Each structure stands twice: as structure tokens, then as C-alpha cells.
Amino acid sequence: MFKKTAYRDRLYSNYGHDFQDAGETFDREGALLRSRAIAYHLRGWMSERKDARILDLACGSGSLLFVLSEQGYRDLTGVDISPDQVALARQVTPNVRQESVLDHLENNPNSYDLITGYDIIEHFDKNEVLRFLDGCFSALQSGGRLILQTPNGDSPWGNSLRYGDFTHEVCFNPNSLTRLLRLVGFGNLEVREAGPAPWGNSLVSTARYLIWQLIRAGLRIWNLAETGSSGTSVWTRVFLISGTKK
């Protein structure tokens, strides 16, 4: 019988090289350039404890692990299914495991203070999405936080990412993902844009931020004219969402 997701074995075997244009050496310079924007996006969500147990799901080449390490966090674990991605991430921290994130979550209940998942949930089918979110909830300690990033179905450019990767199965907007997180038990839900940082990054980033605010205002007017409601306030092509385990 044909396996529904058989394509994954073929595509994920060399995902970093074939779909991320990754090299053989971790791009430290590129990670440093992105680090300030990432820190801005994560403001207020990170633990004050530098010994917090942090799990990065689908850690890819290790960019987020690198940023967290630079911020002083010491107890970092990465999980990814692609061998070439794991090899790169291990150049950042040795504690990177090549395995299914779904299996890892289910095998490690009440183990982590923070779980991050950048650009992963869209790779699951609908049954797997619920299994993934249940697994995240189970793997967190009480009061622990989950942070996800995913393409934004509300963005005019969202489909460029939704269909830009053959392994994407589903797409979310802030409303749909908020309701799913609430369904599995998460509270204190907050959604953020993943756009340019207004300060602390560069003058170019600050200028981009100001221009983006004008564009956002135009999008809200468009939505108001069409529907009578200003609707969402999250328009970037990817968005972040955070929730805590009650």
C-alpha cells in the first residue's frame, strides 16, 4: 500500500542542501546578522533563567540554537530528521538528535521549560498537527512556554511561502492557530508579526520598520473597505505565536 507521506523520506534525506541551499559549514556570520531581529521578535518570551531547558524542534542548520547560545542559555537540545541539517547544527551544539520530533515529544513528558518550533508545523498533515501540539503540551513542564513560527495565510505574500516548499501540508493564520493551541490546553496566547526590528538592529531595519507601518495601515484600510472590519493586525508573511502550559 502506498504510504501517504512517502515523499518525506526522499526529500528530507538531504533537505538542507536541496531546499535550504545550505553548505557544509555553519553560517555563523549570517546567524549573527539575524540574531538581533530574532531577539526583538522573542522579547518578553524568553526565560530569565539561563539554565532553562530549551528544545528547538526542526532545528535545521542550528541558527536559533546559535542565537540562544549567544544569549547565554546553556541547556539546549535540537531535534531534526534531516541528516545534513543535524550535521550543521552539531557545529553549534553537540546535543542535536536525528529523530522524529513527534516521537521525541512523546518520549519526553514534562521535560522542558521552553519549546521552539520555527517553520515546522506547516509540514504536518492535520492529524499530525494535533499530535504535534499535544506532544508539545505534554513535553513542557507546568508553566512552560511554546513558541512557533509559521507562514501567515492572512498575508498577501503568505502563499509564496505556503507553496514555496513541496513539503508544506497545511497553512494557518493567527486565528486558526490560536484556536488550536487553546484546544490542546495552552493559555496566555500572544501573536506577533515577524517583520523588521524598529531598533537595536540597524538603520536600514528601522527604515524598513517605518515603511512597513505605512504598508500595514494600507492593508487594514483595504480589509475595512472590503469587509467592514479592520480584521487582523498581523500581516507579515510569517508570524509568531506563543502560549504557556497552564
N, C-alpha and C positions, 0 to 999 in steps of 0.2 A: 504494500500500500504506500502511496506517495506521502511523504512527510510534508506537512503544510509549510513548515519553516526550514526545509532542507537547504534553501539558498544560503542560510546563515553560515553553515559550515564552510561553504566556498568563499563567501565574501569576508567573513571575519578572520579567516586564516592569515590574511595579510592586509588587514583593514587600514592600518596606519599608513602604509606605503601606497596602497591602491586608491584610497579615498580621502586621506588627510595630507598627502604629499609629504609625509614625514621622512626625515633622513635617518641615519644610523646613530646620530649623537643628539642628546637632548639640547634643545634650543634655549639656552639659559638667557641669552640676550633678549630674545623675543618674549620670554616669560616675564622678565623684568619690566619690559615696556608695558605689558598688560597688567602688571601687579597693582598699580595704583587705582586703575579703574575697577578691578576686582575688589580691592579693599573698600572702595566707595560703595559698590553695589551691596557688599556684605555688612555695611556699617550697622552696628547695634545688634547684629545677629550672632556674632561670634562670642564664644565663651571667654571670660576673663581669666580662666584657669589655663595656663599653658600646658598642663598635664592632662587636659581633657582628651578623652579617647575619641578620635575622629576617623570616620570611614568615608573614603571617596569612592563612589561606585562608578564603574566605567571610567576609570581614571585616565584612560588614554595615554598620552605621552608623559603625563605627570605634571602638567602645568599648574593645576590647582594645588597639588601636593607641594610643589616648589614654593608657591606663594605662601601657603600655610607654614611651611618650614621657615621661610624668611621672616615670618611674623613671630617665630619663637615657639610654635607648637611642636611638641616632641613625640607624642603618641599617635602616629599617623599610620593608617592602613589603606592601601589601594587594592581594588579588585577590577580586573578586566579579563575578557575572554580571548582577546587577540594577542598571539604570541609576540608580534613585533611591537605592539603598544606596551606590553608588560616589560619587554627588554629596555625600552626607553625610560619608562617610569622608574625602573630599578636603578637608573643612574641618579635619580633624585633621592629615593629612599629604598632600602632593601626589602622592606615589608610590603611587597606588592604580590598579590596572588593571582595566578591564572586560573580562573574558575567562573562559573555562572554566578552572577550577582544574586539571582533568585535563590540558589542553593546556599550561598554564603549567608544571606539574611536569615533564612530559615534555620540554619545550623548555629546561629549565634544570638540567641534571645537575650534581651536585657544587657547588651554588651557595650553600647556606645552612647556617648554624650551628644554627639553631632554626626549626622549623616548628610553628605552632599551627593547630589546626582546631577551633573551638568550634561544636558543633551543625551539623556538615556531613555526617559520614559516613553518618548515617541517611537522607540524601536520595538516596543512590545505590542502584541495584539490585545484586544480588550480584556480577555480573561487574564492574560499575563499582567496587565496594568493593575488590576485589583490584587493579584497575588503579590506584585511588587510593592504596592502601597501597604498591604497588610504586613509584608515582611519587614518593611522599614519601621512600621509602628512597633512590631514585636522586637526588633533588634535594638531599639532605643531604650535607654533607662528612663525611669519616670522623670519628667521634666526635660527630657532630651529634645533636640531640635532637628527637623528635616529641612533641607534647602534644595530645591530643584530649579533647574533652568530648562526651558523647552521652547520650540518655535511657537509664535503667537498667531493663532488663527484670526485675531482681530486686526492684525497689521496689514496694510495694503501690500506689504512685501513678505508677508508670512509664508505664502505659497512658494516663494523662491527657496526657502529652506525646507518646507514640508515636502516638496518634490525634488529637492536638490540631492537627496540621498536615497538610493534604491531600498535601503534597509528600514526606512521610516514606515511605520504601520498606521499610526494614528496622529491626530493633531488636536491641540487643546487651545482654548482661550482662558483667560483668568477665571471666568465664571464656572466653566465646566470643571477645571482642576480644583478650584476651591471647594466645590460641592463634593467631589470625590474624596478629597482629603478629610473633609468634615464627616463623610460617611464612614470612613475607617477609624475615626476617633480623634483626629488631630484638632487642636484648638489654637487660639491666638494666631489666626491666619492673616498673612500680610503679603500683598503682591507688589512688585516693583518693576519698573522698566529697567532694561539693561542697555541704557544709552550712554552718551558721553558724560564724563565726570565734570561737574562745574568748577571744581577747584582741586588743587593738590596733584594734578596730573601734568598739564601743560597749557600754554596759552592757546594752542590750537584746539585742545579739548574744550577749554572754556568757551571759545568762539563757537565751536560746534554745538555745545550745550545751548547757547543763547539762540542760535539759528533753529535748533530743534524745538525750542519752546514756541517759536512762531509757527513752525510746521504743525505742532500738536494743536495749537489754537485753531488753525485752519481745518484740521481733521475733525475737531469737535463741532465746528460750525457746519461742516458737511453732514455729519451724523445728525445734528439737530435739525437741519433743513429737510433731510430725508425721512427721519423717524419721529421728530418732535421731542427727542430726548438727546442729551449730550452723551449718554452711554458711557463707555469705558473711558478711563483716563490712562490706559496702558496701551501704547501704540507701537512700541519698538518691535522689531521682527522676532526677537526672543524676549521672554520675560522670566522673572524670578519669583518664586513663591516660597514662603516659609511657614511652618507650623510646628507646634510643640506637642509632645505627648502628655496628655492630661494625667 
